[in-house]
Amino acid sequence: MNMRKRLRFHRHITLLCLPALLLNSLAPNVAFARDKQPLGWDNVLRLRTGATIAVVLFSKKAYRGKVDRVEPTNLVLTTAAGSQIIPREEIKSVTTVAKPKVANPGLWAIGGGALVVGVGGLVGAAKDIGDINRGSLSGSTGKHGEAIEVAGLLVVAGGLAAVVLVGKPRVIYEAKQAPPSTAK
């Protein structure tokens, strides 16, 4: 195998591996399906007052509301029906319900990025046509507007990441098993 083929092979392997490594560093649990973070009560204790959550009990009841306060043994939740004090041992799972400040921010970013890519292509085409009209074909590289297109593609990639990662409900606590019944 000559040196040129070997270098080309290494370049292709590198180009295939870099996106995977980048994705792994940005979202380690998504990229290679690592073990999930522990879903313990510590996550609930870190909730801020006013955070919107959904709580499911072992009795199949579900509550949705804002956190009033979290204690080591209880969760106080403000719902439409009023304040609810829920003992920790009755809680099966707690899910955060985060809403983005703008509806569908990722879709807006994708649309904006696509627009920037289009503008970059038009600017490049206009500059190339200007070069042709002036008769200076030798100085034209055909790469006018390329930087704008690359910036637009980066915005599109960021928008796609936002669509995938932002504003999704996330389980932060899950009890292993129901508490033993106290009925006699």
mmCIF file of the C-alpha atoms, coordinates in Angstrom:
data_MODEL
# 
_entry.id   MODEL 
# 
loop_
_atom_site.group_PDB 
_atom_site.id 
_atom_site.type_symbol 
_atom_site.label_atom_id 
_atom_site.label_alt_id 
_atom_site.label_comp_id 
_atom_site.label_asym_id 
_atom_site.label_entity_id 
_atom_site.label_seq_id 
_atom_site.pdbx_PDB_ins_code 
_atom_site.Cartn_x 
_atom_site.Cartn_y 
_atom_site.Cartn_z 
_atom_site.occupancy 
_atom_site.B_iso_or_equiv 
_atom_site.pdbx_formal_charge 
_atom_site.auth_seq_id 
_atom_site.auth_comp_id 
_atom_site.auth_asym_id 
_atom_site.auth_atom_id 
_atom_site.pdbx_PDB_model_num 
ATOM 1   C CA . MET A 1 1   ? 0.000   0.000  0.000   1.00 0.00 ? 1   MET A CA 1 
ATOM 2   C CA . ASN A 1 2   ? 1.600   3.241  -1.066  1.00 0.00 ? 2   ASN A CA 1 
ATOM 3   C CA . MET A 1 3   ? 1.788   6.287  1.183   1.00 0.00 ? 3   MET A CA 1 
ATOM 4   C CA . ARG A 1 4   ? -0.917  8.298  -0.608  1.00 0.00 ? 4   ARG A CA 1 
ATOM 5   C CA . LYS A 1 5   ? -3.518  5.520  -0.237  1.00 0.00 ? 5   LYS A CA 1 
ATOM 6   C CA . ARG A 1 6   ? -2.591  5.056  3.419   1.00 0.00 ? 6   ARG A CA 1 
ATOM 7   C CA . LEU A 1 7   ? -3.008  8.783  4.148   1.00 0.00 ? 7   LEU A CA 1 
ATOM 8   C CA . ARG A 1 8   ? -6.347  8.864  2.340   1.00 0.00 ? 8   ARG A CA 1 
ATOM 9   C CA . PHE A 1 9   ? -7.485  5.837  4.356   1.00 0.00 ? 9   PHE A CA 1 
ATOM 10  C CA . HIS A 1 10  ? -6.464  7.520  7.633   1.00 0.00 ? 10  HIS A CA 1 
ATOM 11  C CA . ARG A 1 11  ? -8.247  10.724 6.623   1.00 0.00 ? 11  ARG A CA 1 
ATOM 12  C CA . HIS A 1 12  ? -11.485 8.813  5.940   1.00 0.00 ? 12  HIS A CA 1 
ATOM 13  C CA . ILE A 1 13  ? -11.276 6.969  9.245   1.00 0.00 ? 13  ILE A CA 1 
ATOM 14  C CA . THR A 1 14  ? -10.634 10.237 11.075  1.00 0.00 ? 14  THR A CA 1 
ATOM 15  C CA . LEU A 1 15  ? -13.601 11.918 9.384   1.00 0.00 ? 15  LEU A CA 1 
ATOM 16  C CA . LEU A 1 16  ? -15.814 9.010  10.414  1.00 0.00 ? 16  LEU A CA 1 
ATOM 17  C CA . CYS A 1 17  ? -14.617 8.958  14.037  1.00 0.00 ? 17  CYS A CA 1 
ATOM 18  C CA . LEU A 1 18  ? -14.606 12.693 14.807  1.00 0.00 ? 18  LEU A CA 1 
ATOM 19  C CA . PRO A 1 19  ? -18.411 13.171 14.741  1.00 0.00 ? 19  PRO A CA 1 
ATOM 20  C CA . ALA A 1 20  ? -18.869 10.168 17.039  1.00 0.00 ? 20  ALA A CA 1 
ATOM 21  C CA . LEU A 1 21  ? -16.288 11.501 19.494  1.00 0.00 ? 21  LEU A CA 1 
ATOM 22  C CA . LEU A 1 22  ? -17.840 14.972 19.392  1.00 0.00 ? 22  LEU A CA 1 
ATOM 23  C CA . LEU A 1 23  ? -21.327 13.586 19.981  1.00 0.00 ? 23  LEU A CA 1 
ATOM 24  C CA . ASN A 1 24  ? -20.012 11.453 22.841  1.00 0.00 ? 24  ASN A CA 1 
ATOM 25  C CA . SER A 1 25  ? -18.463 14.467 24.557  1.00 0.00 ? 25  SER A CA 1 
ATOM 26  C CA . LEU A 1 26  ? -21.582 16.632 24.105  1.00 0.00 ? 26  LEU A CA 1 
ATOM 27  C CA . ALA A 1 27  ? -24.207 14.053 25.033  1.00 0.00 ? 27  ALA A CA 1 
ATOM 28  C CA . PRO A 1 28  ? -22.555 10.993 26.578  1.00 0.00 ? 28  PRO A CA 1 
ATOM 29  C CA . ASN A 1 29  ? -25.788 9.193  27.497  1.00 0.00 ? 29  ASN A CA 1 
ATOM 30  C CA . VAL A 1 30  ? -27.204 9.595  24.000  1.00 0.00 ? 30  VAL A CA 1 
ATOM 31  C CA . ALA A 1 31  ? -24.180 8.730  21.895  1.00 0.00 ? 31  ALA A CA 1 
ATOM 32  C CA . PHE A 1 32  ? -23.269 5.271  23.109  1.00 0.00 ? 32  PHE A CA 1 
ATOM 33  C CA . ALA A 1 33  ? -26.173 4.328  25.401  1.00 0.00 ? 33  ALA A CA 1 
ATOM 34  C CA . ARG A 1 34  ? -24.185 4.426  28.614  1.00 0.00 ? 34  ARG A CA 1 
ATOM 35  C CA . ASP A 1 35  ? -25.839 3.615  31.895  1.00 0.00 ? 35  ASP A CA 1 
ATOM 36  C CA . LYS A 1 36  ? -28.304 6.267  32.901  1.00 0.00 ? 36  LYS A CA 1 
ATOM 37  C CA . GLN A 1 37  ? -27.527 8.601  35.758  1.00 0.00 ? 37  GLN A CA 1 
ATOM 38  C CA . PRO A 1 38  ? -28.882 7.302  39.075  1.00 0.00 ? 38  PRO A CA 1 
ATOM 39  C CA . LEU A 1 39  ? -32.484 8.399  39.517  1.00 0.00 ? 39  LEU A CA 1 
ATOM 40  C CA . GLY A 1 40  ? -32.287 8.950  43.268  1.00 0.00 ? 40  GLY A CA 1 
ATOM 41  C CA . TRP A 1 41  ? -34.013 11.345 45.643  1.00 0.00 ? 41  TRP A CA 1 
ATOM 42  C CA . ASP A 1 42  ? -30.956 13.643 45.482  1.00 0.00 ? 42  ASP A CA 1 
ATOM 43  C CA . ASN A 1 43  ? -32.169 14.792 42.063  1.00 0.00 ? 43  ASN A CA 1 
ATOM 44  C CA . VAL A 1 44  ? -35.520 15.777 43.589  1.00 0.00 ? 44  VAL A CA 1 
ATOM 45  C CA . LEU A 1 45  ? -33.791 17.608 46.451  1.00 0.00 ? 45  LEU A CA 1 
ATOM 46  C CA . ARG A 1 46  ? -31.997 19.772 43.847  1.00 0.00 ? 46  ARG A CA 1 
ATOM 47  C CA . LEU A 1 47  ? -35.264 20.992 42.299  1.00 0.00 ? 47  LEU A CA 1 
ATOM 48  C CA . ARG A 1 48  ? -35.881 24.727 42.502  1.00 0.00 ? 48  ARG A CA 1 
ATOM 49  C CA . THR A 1 49  ? -38.996 26.205 44.008  1.00 0.00 ? 49  THR A CA 1 
ATOM 50  C CA . GLY A 1 50  ? -41.483 26.847 41.205  1.00 0.00 ? 50  GLY A CA 1 
ATOM 51  C CA . ALA A 1 51  ? -40.162 24.124 38.869  1.00 0.00 ? 51  ALA A CA 1 
ATOM 52  C CA . THR A 1 52  ? -42.970 22.370 36.974  1.00 0.00 ? 52  THR A CA 1 
ATOM 53  C CA . ILE A 1 53  ? -43.004 18.622 37.579  1.00 0.00 ? 53  ILE A CA 1 
ATOM 54  C CA . ALA A 1 54  ? -45.228 15.576 37.206  1.00 0.00 ? 54  ALA A CA 1 
ATOM 55  C CA . VAL A 1 55  ? -45.422 13.045 40.035  1.00 0.00 ? 55  VAL A CA 1 
ATOM 56  C CA . VAL A 1 56  ? -46.756 9.492  39.707  1.00 0.00 ? 56  VAL A CA 1 
ATOM 57  C CA . LEU A 1 57  ? -47.616 7.551  42.867  1.00 0.00 ? 57  LEU A CA 1 
ATOM 58  C CA . PHE A 1 58  ? -47.595 3.795  43.412  1.00 0.00 ? 58  PHE A CA 1 
ATOM 59  C CA . SER A 1 59  ? -51.384 4.075  43.829  1.00 0.00 ? 59  SER A CA 1 
ATOM 60  C CA . LYS A 1 60  ? -51.531 5.133  40.120  1.00 0.00 ? 60  LYS A CA 1 
ATOM 61  C CA . LYS A 1 61  ? -52.499 8.705  41.027  1.00 0.00 ? 61  LYS A CA 1 
ATOM 62  C CA . ALA A 1 62  ? -50.672 11.434 39.137  1.00 0.00 ? 62  ALA A CA 1 
ATOM 63  C CA . TYR A 1 63  ? -50.115 15.068 40.057  1.00 0.00 ? 63  TYR A CA 1 
ATOM 64  C CA . ARG A 1 64  ? -48.783 17.908 37.962  1.00 0.00 ? 64  ARG A CA 1 
ATOM 65  C CA . GLY A 1 65  ? -47.777 21.208 39.477  1.00 0.00 ? 65  GLY A CA 1 
ATOM 66  C CA . LYS A 1 66  ? -45.026 23.443 40.755  1.00 0.00 ? 66  LYS A CA 1 
ATOM 67  C CA . VAL A 1 67  ? -42.566 22.569 43.505  1.00 0.00 ? 67  VAL A CA 1 
ATOM 68  C CA . ASP A 1 68  ? -43.280 24.423 46.736  1.00 0.00 ? 68  ASP A CA 1 
ATOM 69  C CA . ARG A 1 69  ? -40.501 22.733 48.720  1.00 0.00 ? 69  ARG A CA 1 
ATOM 70  C CA . VAL A 1 70  ? -38.650 19.434 48.898  1.00 0.00 ? 70  VAL A CA 1 
ATOM 71  C CA . GLU A 1 71  ? -37.727 17.726 52.152  1.00 0.00 ? 71  GLU A CA 1 
ATOM 72  C CA . PRO A 1 72  ? -35.833 14.477 52.740  1.00 0.00 ? 72  PRO A CA 1 
ATOM 73  C CA . THR A 1 73  ? -39.127 12.700 53.497  1.00 0.00 ? 73  THR A CA 1 
ATOM 74  C CA . ASN A 1 74  ? -41.782 14.740 51.631  1.00 0.00 ? 74  ASN A CA 1 
ATOM 75  C CA . LEU A 1 75  ? -42.463 16.666 48.459  1.00 0.00 ? 75  LEU A CA 1 
ATOM 76  C CA . VAL A 1 76  ? -44.761 19.676 48.698  1.00 0.00 ? 76  VAL A CA 1 
ATOM 77  C CA . LEU A 1 77  ? -46.411 20.372 45.362  1.00 0.00 ? 77  LEU A CA 1 
ATOM 78  C CA . THR A 1 78  ? -48.741 23.226 44.386  1.00 0.00 ? 78  THR A CA 1 
ATOM 79  C CA . THR A 1 79  ? -51.367 21.933 41.951  1.00 0.00 ? 79  THR A CA 1 
ATOM 80  C CA . ALA A 1 80  ? -54.592 23.339 40.526  1.00 0.00 ? 80  ALA A CA 1 
ATOM 81  C CA . ALA A 1 81  ? -56.432 21.650 43.434  1.00 0.00 ? 81  ALA A CA 1 
ATOM 82  C CA . GLY A 1 82  ? -54.164 23.308 46.028  1.00 0.00 ? 82  GLY A CA 1 
ATOM 83  C CA . SER A 1 83  ? -51.094 22.320 47.978  1.00 0.00 ? 83  SER A CA 1 
ATOM 84  C CA . GLN A 1 84  ? -50.277 18.605 48.190  1.00 0.00 ? 84  GLN A CA 1 
ATOM 85  C CA . ILE A 1 85  ? -47.874 17.062 50.697  1.00 0.00 ? 85  ILE A CA 1 
ATOM 86  C CA . ILE A 1 86  ? -46.699 13.785 49.206  1.00 0.00 ? 86  ILE A CA 1 
ATOM 87  C CA . PRO A 1 87  ? -44.628 11.366 51.320  1.00 0.00 ? 87  PRO A CA 1 
ATOM 88  C CA . ARG A 1 88  ? -41.489 10.120 49.562  1.00 0.00 ? 88  ARG A CA 1 
ATOM 89  C CA . GLU A 1 89  ? -42.347 6.442  50.022  1.00 0.00 ? 89  GLU A CA 1 
ATOM 90  C CA . GLU A 1 90  ? -45.587 6.878  48.019  1.00 0.00 ? 90  GLU A CA 1 
ATOM 91  C CA . ILE A 1 91  ? -43.825 8.431  45.004  1.00 0.00 ? 91  ILE A CA 1 
ATOM 92  C CA . LYS A 1 92  ? -43.070 6.095  42.101  1.00 0.00 ? 92  LYS A CA 1 
ATOM 93  C CA . SER A 1 93  ? -41.512 8.688  39.761  1.00 0.00 ? 93  SER A CA 1 
ATOM 94  C CA . VAL A 1 94  ? -40.882 12.407 39.321  1.00 0.00 ? 94  VAL A CA 1 
ATOM 95  C CA . THR A 1 95  ? -40.563 13.967 35.870  1.00 0.00 ? 95  THR A CA 1 
ATOM 96  C CA . THR A 1 96  ? -39.502 17.519 35.081  1.00 0.00 ? 96  THR A CA 1 
ATOM 97  C CA . VAL A 1 97  ? -41.615 19.301 32.527  1.00 0.00 ? 97  VAL A CA 1 
ATOM 98  C CA . ALA A 1 98  ? -39.308 21.974 31.119  1.00 0.00 ? 98  ALA A CA 1 
ATOM 99  C CA . LYS A 1 99  ? -40.756 24.285 28.500  1.00 0.00 ? 99  LYS A CA 1 
ATOM 100 C CA . PRO A 1 100 ? -38.509 26.321 26.223  1.00 0.00 ? 100 PRO A CA 1 
ATOM 101 C CA . LYS A 1 101 ? -39.021 30.082 26.314  1.00 0.00 ? 101 LYS A CA 1 
ATOM 102 C CA . VAL A 1 102 ? -39.683 30.130 22.543  1.00 0.00 ? 102 VAL A CA 1 
ATOM 103 C CA . ALA A 1 103 ? -41.966 27.599 20.883  1.00 0.00 ? 103 ALA A CA 1 
ATOM 104 C CA . ASN A 1 104 ? -39.849 25.090 18.932  1.00 0.00 ? 104 ASN A CA 1 
ATOM 105 C CA . PRO A 1 105 ? -36.490 26.908 19.192  1.00 0.00 ? 105 PRO A CA 1 
ATOM 106 C CA . GLY A 1 106 ? -34.737 24.207 17.211  1.00 0.00 ? 106 GLY A CA 1 
ATOM 107 C CA . LEU A 1 107 ? -37.104 24.561 14.276  1.00 0.00 ? 107 LEU A CA 1 
ATOM 108 C CA . TRP A 1 108 ? -36.533 28.328 14.248  1.00 0.00 ? 108 TRP A CA 1 
ATOM 109 C CA . ALA A 1 109 ? -32.766 27.738 14.231  1.00 0.00 ? 109 ALA A CA 1 
ATOM 110 C CA . ILE A 1 110 ? -33.022 25.187 11.421  1.00 0.00 ? 110 ILE A CA 1 
ATOM 111 C CA . GLY A 1 111 ? -35.129 27.579 9.353   1.00 0.00 ? 111 GLY A CA 1 
ATOM 112 C CA . GLY A 1 112 ? -32.758 30.483 10.026  1.00 0.00 ? 112 GLY A CA 1 
ATOM 113 C CA . GLY A 1 113 ? -29.715 28.380 9.210   1.00 0.00 ? 113 GLY A CA 1 
ATOM 114 C CA . ALA A 1 114 ? -31.263 27.218 5.943   1.00 0.00 ? 114 ALA A CA 1 
ATOM 115 C CA . LEU A 1 115 ? -31.969 30.857 5.096   1.00 0.00 ? 115 LEU A CA 1 
ATOM 116 C CA . VAL A 1 116 ? -28.333 31.780 5.826   1.00 0.00 ? 116 VAL A CA 1 
ATOM 117 C CA . VAL A 1 117 ? -27.140 28.915 3.603   1.00 0.00 ? 117 VAL A CA 1 
ATOM 118 C CA . GLY A 1 118 ? -29.378 30.198 0.790   1.00 0.00 ? 118 GLY A CA 1 
ATOM 119 C CA . VAL A 1 119 ? -28.130 33.762 1.232   1.00 0.00 ? 119 VAL A CA 1 
ATOM 120 C CA . GLY A 1 120 ? -24.530 32.525 1.145   1.00 0.00 ? 120 GLY A CA 1 
ATOM 121 C CA . GLY A 1 121 ? -25.204 30.679 -2.100  1.00 0.00 ? 121 GLY A CA 1 
ATOM 122 C CA . LEU A 1 122 ? -26.857 33.742 -3.649  1.00 0.00 ? 122 LEU A CA 1 
ATOM 123 C CA . VAL A 1 123 ? -24.027 36.052 -2.567  1.00 0.00 ? 123 VAL A CA 1 
ATOM 124 C CA . GLY A 1 124 ? -21.467 33.651 -4.021  1.00 0.00 ? 124 GLY A CA 1 
ATOM 125 C CA . ALA A 1 125 ? -23.389 33.316 -7.271  1.00 0.00 ? 125 ALA A CA 1 
ATOM 126 C CA . ALA A 1 126 ? -23.751 37.098 -7.574  1.00 0.00 ? 126 ALA A CA 1 
ATOM 127 C CA . LYS A 1 127 ? -20.015 37.619 -7.033  1.00 0.00 ? 127 LYS A CA 1 
ATOM 128 C CA . ASP A 1 128 ? -19.160 34.908 -9.564  1.00 0.00 ? 128 ASP A CA 1 
ATOM 129 C CA . ILE A 1 129 ? -21.517 36.488 -12.138 1.00 0.00 ? 129 ILE A CA 1 
ATOM 130 C CA . GLY A 1 130 ? -19.875 39.862 -11.442 1.00 0.00 ? 130 GLY A CA 1 
ATOM 131 C CA . ASP A 1 131 ? -16.463 38.309 -12.116 1.00 0.00 ? 131 ASP A CA 1 
ATOM 132 C CA . ILE A 1 132 ? -17.736 36.821 -15.386 1.00 0.00 ? 132 ILE A CA 1 
ATOM 133 C CA . ASN A 1 133 ? -19.231 40.174 -16.468 1.00 0.00 ? 133 ASN A CA 1 
ATOM 134 C CA . ARG A 1 134 ? -15.926 41.945 -15.784 1.00 0.00 ? 134 ARG A CA 1 
ATOM 135 C CA . GLY A 1 135 ? -14.141 39.288 -17.814 1.00 0.00 ? 135 GLY A CA 1 
ATOM 136 C CA . SER A 1 136 ? -11.831 38.245 -14.974 1.00 0.00 ? 136 SER A CA 1 
ATOM 137 C CA . LEU A 1 137 ? -12.421 34.520 -14.914 1.00 0.00 ? 137 LEU A CA 1 
ATOM 138 C CA . SER A 1 138 ? -8.846  33.779 -13.921 1.00 0.00 ? 138 SER A CA 1 
ATOM 139 C CA . GLY A 1 139 ? -9.252  35.460 -10.493 1.00 0.00 ? 139 GLY A CA 1 
ATOM 140 C CA . SER A 1 140 ? -12.556 33.750 -9.669  1.00 0.00 ? 140 SER A CA 1 
ATOM 141 C CA . THR A 1 141 ? -12.270 30.741 -7.414  1.00 0.00 ? 141 THR A CA 1 
ATOM 142 C CA . GLY A 1 142 ? -15.974 29.956 -7.412  1.00 0.00 ? 142 GLY A CA 1 
ATOM 143 C CA . LYS A 1 143 ? -15.913 29.943 -3.598  1.00 0.00 ? 143 LYS A CA 1 
ATOM 144 C CA . HIS A 1 144 ? -17.580 33.279 -2.905  1.00 0.00 ? 144 HIS A CA 1 
ATOM 145 C CA . GLY A 1 145 ? -20.116 32.973 -0.112  1.00 0.00 ? 145 GLY A CA 1 
ATOM 146 C CA . GLU A 1 146 ? -18.654 29.697 1.120   1.00 0.00 ? 146 GLU A CA 1 
ATOM 147 C CA . ALA A 1 147 ? -18.011 31.020 4.649   1.00 0.00 ? 147 ALA A CA 1 
ATOM 148 C CA . ILE A 1 148 ? -21.618 32.204 4.911   1.00 0.00 ? 148 ILE A CA 1 
ATOM 149 C CA . GLU A 1 149 ? -22.840 28.781 3.814   1.00 0.00 ? 149 GLU A CA 1 
ATOM 150 C CA . VAL A 1 150 ? -20.658 27.032 6.401   1.00 0.00 ? 150 VAL A CA 1 
ATOM 151 C CA . ALA A 1 151 ? -21.992 29.367 9.127   1.00 0.00 ? 151 ALA A CA 1 
ATOM 152 C CA . GLY A 1 152 ? -25.535 28.565 8.012   1.00 0.00 ? 152 GLY A CA 1 
ATOM 153 C CA . LEU A 1 153 ? -24.849 24.835 8.164   1.00 0.00 ? 153 LEU A CA 1 
ATOM 154 C CA . LEU A 1 154 ? -23.500 25.233 11.703  1.00 0.00 ? 154 LEU A CA 1 
ATOM 155 C CA . VAL A 1 155 ? -26.696 27.056 12.701  1.00 0.00 ? 155 VAL A CA 1 
ATOM 156 C CA . VAL A 1 156 ? -28.761 24.258 11.153  1.00 0.00 ? 156 VAL A CA 1 
ATOM 157 C CA . ALA A 1 157 ? -26.736 21.685 13.144  1.00 0.00 ? 157 ALA A CA 1 
ATOM 158 C CA . GLY A 1 158 ? -27.295 23.671 16.346  1.00 0.00 ? 158 GLY A CA 1 
ATOM 159 C CA . GLY A 1 159 ? -31.015 23.831 15.609  1.00 0.00 ? 159 GLY A CA 1 
ATOM 160 C CA . LEU A 1 160 ? -31.141 20.108 15.049  1.00 0.00 ? 160 LEU A CA 1 
ATOM 161 C CA . ALA A 1 161 ? -29.394 19.551 18.387  1.00 0.00 ? 161 ALA A CA 1 
ATOM 162 C CA . ALA A 1 162 ? -31.941 21.854 20.054  1.00 0.00 ? 162 ALA A CA 1 
ATOM 163 C CA . VAL A 1 163 ? -34.829 19.895 18.533  1.00 0.00 ? 163 VAL A CA 1 
ATOM 164 C CA . VAL A 1 164 ? -33.363 16.656 19.865  1.00 0.00 ? 164 VAL A CA 1 
ATOM 165 C CA . LEU A 1 165 ? -32.250 17.808 23.313  1.00 0.00 ? 165 LEU A CA 1 
ATOM 166 C CA . VAL A 1 166 ? -34.274 20.841 24.497  1.00 0.00 ? 166 VAL A CA 1 
ATOM 167 C CA . GLY A 1 167 ? -37.642 20.870 26.188  1.00 0.00 ? 167 GLY A CA 1 
ATOM 168 C CA . LYS A 1 168 ? -38.144 17.146 26.593  1.00 0.00 ? 168 LYS A CA 1 
ATOM 169 C CA . PRO A 1 169 ? -39.704 15.752 29.787  1.00 0.00 ? 169 PRO A CA 1 
ATOM 170 C CA . ARG A 1 170 ? -37.028 14.055 31.861  1.00 0.00 ? 170 ARG A CA 1 
ATOM 171 C CA . VAL A 1 171 ? -37.475 11.479 34.633  1.00 0.00 ? 171 VAL A CA 1 
ATOM 172 C CA . ILE A 1 172 ? -35.332 12.554 37.586  1.00 0.00 ? 172 ILE A CA 1 
ATOM 173 C CA . TYR A 1 173 ? -36.515 10.092 40.241  1.00 0.00 ? 173 TYR A CA 1 
ATOM 174 C CA . GLU A 1 174 ? -37.740 6.538  40.026  1.00 0.00 ? 174 GLU A CA 1 
ATOM 175 C CA . ALA A 1 175 ? -38.375 4.334  43.035  1.00 0.00 ? 175 ALA A CA 1 
ATOM 176 C CA . LYS A 1 176 ? -37.093 0.789  42.782  1.00 0.00 ? 176 LYS A CA 1 
ATOM 177 C CA . GLN A 1 177 ? -40.135 -0.846 44.339  1.00 0.00 ? 177 GLN A CA 1 
ATOM 178 C CA . ALA A 1 178 ? -43.316 -0.035 46.166  1.00 0.00 ? 178 ALA A CA 1 
ATOM 179 C CA . PRO A 1 179 ? -43.067 0.248  49.926  1.00 0.00 ? 179 PRO A CA 1 
ATOM 180 C CA . PRO A 1 180 ? -44.275 -2.780 51.918  1.00 0.00 ? 180 PRO A CA 1 
ATOM 181 C CA . SER A 1 181 ? -47.983 -2.514 52.662  1.00 0.00 ? 181 SER A CA 1 
ATOM 182 C CA . THR A 1 182 ? -48.883 -1.621 56.234  1.00 0.00 ? 182 THR A CA 1 
ATOM 183 C CA . ALA A 1 183 ? -52.342 -3.234 56.118  1.00 0.00 ? 183 ALA A CA 1 
ATOM 184 C CA . LYS A 1 184 ? -52.907 -5.834 58.841  1.00 0.00 ? 184 LYS A CA 1 
# 
